[in-house]
């Protein structure tokens, strides 16, 4: 059964529209990058579809799509691995360093507890912790990314750490 070109282009249009909407409406840089990735994936899908229907014997659209996917994979692989080990600030504070140094099983439980506690925080506080402790940004750089003042980042960070401290010690 051969599907009409329409049925291939509908998902592409939906992906493109979702990507544009997400890119325009989101203030979070990560969400904007994910939206941009949706736009690029919809373009890749169009390359494959139009290549298949307009030039069934050639492979240029397929090769171009594979090339675009390879570039996206290389960008992902080139990014440094971000984990709880990432240090930030002049004092080298890490979120993992705040955990006890027990055995591996205890450390795993504490990491999971920390992650669930972070998930309970408001989105803005999660963003600040992500930028400061996972991405290693200074308060000033985190403020630029979030579009707020450095003082507000400092307050959000302190509030989030206080909430985490209360959650983890209770």
ABEGO torsion letter per residue (X at the ends): XBBBAAAAAAAAAAAAAAAAAAAAABABAAAAAAAAAAAAAAAAAAAAAAAAAABAABAAAAAAAAAAAAAAAAAAAABBBBBAABBBEAAGBBAAAABBBBBAAAAAAAAAAAAAAAAABBAAAAAAAAAAAAAGBBAAAAAAAAGBBAAAAAAAAAAAAAAAAAAAAX
